[in-house]
Amino acid sequence: MPTVTTKDGVEIFYKDWGKGQPIVFSHGWPLSGDDWDAQMMFFLSKGFRVIAHDRRGHGRSTQVADGHDMDHYADDLAAVTAHLDLKDAVHVGHSTGGGEVVHYIARHGESRVAKAAIIAAVPPLMVQTAANPGGLPKDVFDGLQAQTATNRSQFYYDLAAGPFYGFNRPGATKSEAVVLNWWRQGMMGGAKAHYDGIVAFSQTDFTEDLKKINVPVLVMHGDDDQIVPYDDSGPLSAKLLKNGTLKTYKGFPHGMPTTHADVINADLLAFIKG
């Protein structure tokens, strides 16, 4: 399997297909690069080089006990881009991966980056604080950690079968295959990485990162996102970015790259080519 070894000895698995301008995909919690199948296949067919890695502790990457924070996530992504010598790359991040992309660009600079897109992403800050009154209370995330530590198999199934894809909405048609693929990806990873990752995606404040970014960034968010609520995320990120564009999707769920891949792929392609 293709991997790159980080400075602290973690093997990061990645997929690297095709030739052309590189598009680098950063997945959400607690998934893997496999979550981008619909995007990888689409953009490969359009003549792009597509790359997706498994975050440390996730998927096929090393299941280590430590380093599950945004600094390490960004540095691991930088290790992949340097190893592959990617230039003029477009970075696309979903959910936690959106935070990873934002932190990577702010922390490592824009010399290898052309554009970015963040989809249903966690920035600017998910947890409720005095400065972020619209965030979710910390006990919400404490509950996610408790379920991850005690019975994550059931928790992961229920999350995918319910709010992640909006399958709990009236009239929604649940895809059991989509649910099981989410569960499969989640269970491939390590419980410790996923437990710590909840703190990383909920408590990291990306406000200053967003302000540092100069490249064009497309902010894509569904207004029925039950995981990363719309009002405290997408619109705020777009305002903080120097060159940000907000695209709002009426009724779309958190997992919209899967449930509405045709719409998301078309809009990403238009943004990349524009």
C-alpha positions in Angstrom: 0.0 0.0 0.0 1.3 3.5 -0.8 2.2 5.3 2.4 4.3 8.3 3.6 6.0 8.2 7.0 5.6 11.3 9.1 8.4 12.9 11.3 6.9 11.1 14.3 6.9 7.7 12.6 3.2 7.4 11.6 2.4 5.8 8.2 -0.2 7.7 6.3 -2.0 5.7 3.6 -3.0 7.5 0.5 -4.6 6.9 -2.9 -3.1 8.7 -5.9 -4.8 8.2 -9.3 -4.4 9.8 -12.7 -2.6 12.8 -14.1 -3.3 16.5 -14.5 -4.0 19.2 -11.9 -4.1 17.5 -8.5 -7.2 17.6 -6.3 -6.5 16.5 -2.7 -9.4 15.3 -0.6 -9.5 15.4 3.2 -12.2 13.2 4.8 -14.5 13.7 7.8 -14.6 12.0 11.2 -14.3 9.0 11.7 -14.1 7.9 8.1 -11.3 7.3 5.5 -10.3 8.3 2.0 -12.9 5.9 0.8 -15.6 8.4 1.6 -14.5 10.3 -1.5 -15.2 7.5 -4.0 -17.9 9.5 -5.8 -15.6 12.5 -6.2 -12.5 10.6 -7.0 -14.1 8.7 -9.8 -15.8 11.8 -11.2 -12.7 14.0 -11.3 -10.5 11.2 -12.5 -12.8 11.0 -15.5 -12.5 14.7 -16.1 -8.7 14.5 -16.4 -7.6 15.5 -12.9 -5.1 13.7 -10.6 -7.0 12.7 -7.5 -5.4 12.1 -4.1 -7.1 11.0 -0.8 -5.3 10.0 2.4 -6.5 8.3 5.5 -6.0 10.6 8.6 -3.7 9.2 11.3 -5.6 6.6 13.3 -8.2 6.3 10.6 -8.7 3.8 7.8 -5.4 2.2 6.8 -3.1 4.6 8.4 -1.2 3.7 11.6 -3.4 3.4 14.8 -1.3 5.5 17.1 -2.4 6.7 20.6 -1.2 10.3 20.2 -1.1 13.2 17.8 -4.9 13.4 17.2 -5.1 17.2 16.9 -5.3 19.7 14.1 -1.6 20.5 14.1 -0.7 16.9 13.4 -3.5 16.5 10.9 -2.2 19.5 9.0 1.4 18.4 9.2 0.4 14.9 8.0 -1.4 16.4 5.0 1.7 18.5 4.3 3.8 15.3 4.4 1.6 13.8 1.8 1.7 16.9 -0.5 5.5 17.2 -0.1 6.1 13.4 -0.7 4.1 13.6 -3.9 5.5 17.1 -4.8 2.1 18.4 -5.5 1.8 21.9 -7.1 -1.1 24.1 -8.1 -3.3 21.7 -6.0 -7.0 22.2 -5.2 -7.7 21.0 -1.6 -11.2 19.8 -0.8 -12.2 19.0 2.8 -15.5 17.6 4.2 -16.5 18.2 7.9 -13.3 17.7 10.0 -11.4 17.5 6.7 -12.5 21.1 6.0 -10.8 22.1 9.3 -7.8 20.2 8.3 -7.6 22.0 4.9 -8.0 25.4 6.5 -5.3 24.7 9.1 -3.0 23.1 6.6 -3.1 26.2 4.3 -2.7 28.7 7.2 0.1 26.6 8.8 2.1 25.6 5.8 1.4 28.4 3.3 0.0 28.6 -0.2 3.0 27.8 -2.4 1.5 24.4 -3.4 -2.2 25.5 -3.3 -4.3 27.0 -6.1 -7.8 26.9 -4.5 -9.7 25.2 -1.8 -13.3 24.0 -1.1 -14.7 23.2 2.4 -17.9 21.2 2.5 -20.2 21.0 5.6 -17.0 22.0 7.4 -16.4 22.5 11.1 -14.8 26.0 11.0 -14.8 28.6 12.5 -15.6 26.9 15.8 -18.1 24.2 16.8 -18.2 24.3 20.6 -20.2 27.0 22.4 -18.0 29.6 24.1 -18.6 33.2 25.4 -17.2 34.4 22.0 -19.1 31.8 20.1 -22.6 31.7 21.7 -24.1 30.0 18.7 -22.0 26.9 19.0 -23.1 23.6 20.4 -22.7 23.0 24.2 -19.6 21.0 25.2 -21.7 18.3 26.8 -22.9 17.4 23.2 -19.3 16.4 22.3 -18.7 14.8 25.7 -21.7 12.5 24.8 -20.1 11.7 21.5 -16.9 10.7 23.2 -18.7 8.5 25.8 -20.5 6.6 23.0 -17.2 6.2 21.0 -15.4 4.8 24.1 -18.2 2.4 25.1 -20.1 1.1 22.1 -18.9 2.8 18.9 -20.2 0.0 16.6 -23.8 0.8 17.5 -23.1 4.5 17.8 -21.6 4.6 14.3 -24.5 2.7 12.8 -27.1 4.9 14.4 -25.3 8.1 13.4 -25.1 7.1 9.8 -28.6 5.7 9.7 -29.9 9.0 11.2 -28.7 12.5 11.2 -25.4 12.2 9.2 -27.2 11.7 5.9 -30.6 13.1 7.0 -32.1 9.6 6.9 -34.1 10.5 10.0 -36.0 13.2 8.2 -39.7 12.6 7.3 -39.9 11.1 3.8 -36.2 10.3 3.6 -35.3 7.0 1.9 -32.5 5.4 3.9 -29.8 3.6 1.9 -28.6 0.7 3.9 -25.5 0.3 1.7 -24.5 3.9 2.4 -25.0 3.4 6.1 -22.9 0.2 6.1 -20.2 1.8 4.1 -20.0 4.6 6.7 -19.9 2.0 9.5 -17.2 0.0 7.7 -15.0 3.0 7.3 -15.5 4.0 10.9 -14.7 0.6 12.4 -11.5 0.4 10.3 -10.1 3.2 12.4 -8.9 3.3 16.0 -11.2 4.1 18.9 -8.5 6.4 20.6 -8.0 8.4 17.4 -11.7 8.9 17.0 -12.2 9.7 20.7 -9.5 12.4 20.6 -10.6 13.6 17.2 -13.9 14.8 18.7 -12.0 17.3 20.7 -9.9 18.3 17.6 -12.9 19.0 15.4 -15.1 20.6 18.1 -12.7 22.7 20.1 -10.2 24.0 17.5 -10.8 27.7 16.7 -10.1 28.3 13.0 -10.9 32.0 13.1 -7.3 33.2 12.6 -6.6 30.4 10.1 -9.4 31.6 7.9 -8.2 35.2 8.0 -4.7 34.2 6.8 -5.9 32.4 3.6 -5.6 34.3 0.3 -6.5 31.7 -2.3 -10.1 31.4 -3.5 -12.2 29.2 -1.2 -15.6 27.8 -1.9 -17.7 27.3 1.2 -20.4 24.7 0.6 -23.0 23.9 3.3 -26.5 22.5 3.5 -29.0 24.4 5.6 -30.3 21.1 7.0 -27.0 19.9 8.4 -27.7 18.2 11.7 -24.0 17.5 12.5 -22.4 20.9 11.8 -25.3 23.4 12.1 -25.3 25.9 9.2 -25.8 29.2 11.0 -22.6 28.9 13.1 -20.4 27.5 10.4 -20.5 28.1 6.6 -21.7 31.8 6.6 -19.2 32.7 9.3 -16.3 31.1 7.6 -17.2 32.8 4.3 -17.1 36.2 6.0 -13.7 35.5 7.6 -12.1 34.5 4.3 -10.5 37.1 2.1 -11.6 35.4 -1.0 -14.4 33.2 0.1 -17.7 32.3 -1.7 -20.6 30.8 0.2 -22.9 28.3 -1.6 -25.9 27.2 0.4 -27.8 24.0 -0.4 -31.5 24.0 0.7 -32.4 20.9 2.6 -29.0 19.1 2.1 -27.7 17.0 4.9 -24.2 16.8 6.4 -23.2 13.9 4.2 -24.1 15.7 1.0 -21.0 14.7 -1.0 -22.5 11.2 -0.9 -26.3 11.8 -1.0 -26.0 14.6 -3.6 -22.8 13.7 -5.3 -24.0 14.9 -8.7 -24.7 18.4 -7.5 -21.6 18.7 -5.4 -19.3 17.4 -8.1 -20.7 19.7 -10.7 -20.3 22.8 -8.5 -16.8 21.8 -7.5 -15.9 21.3 -11.2 -17.3 24.8 -12.1 -15.3 26.3 -9.2 -12.1 24.6 -10.1 -12.4 25.6 -13.7 -13.7 29.1 -13.0 
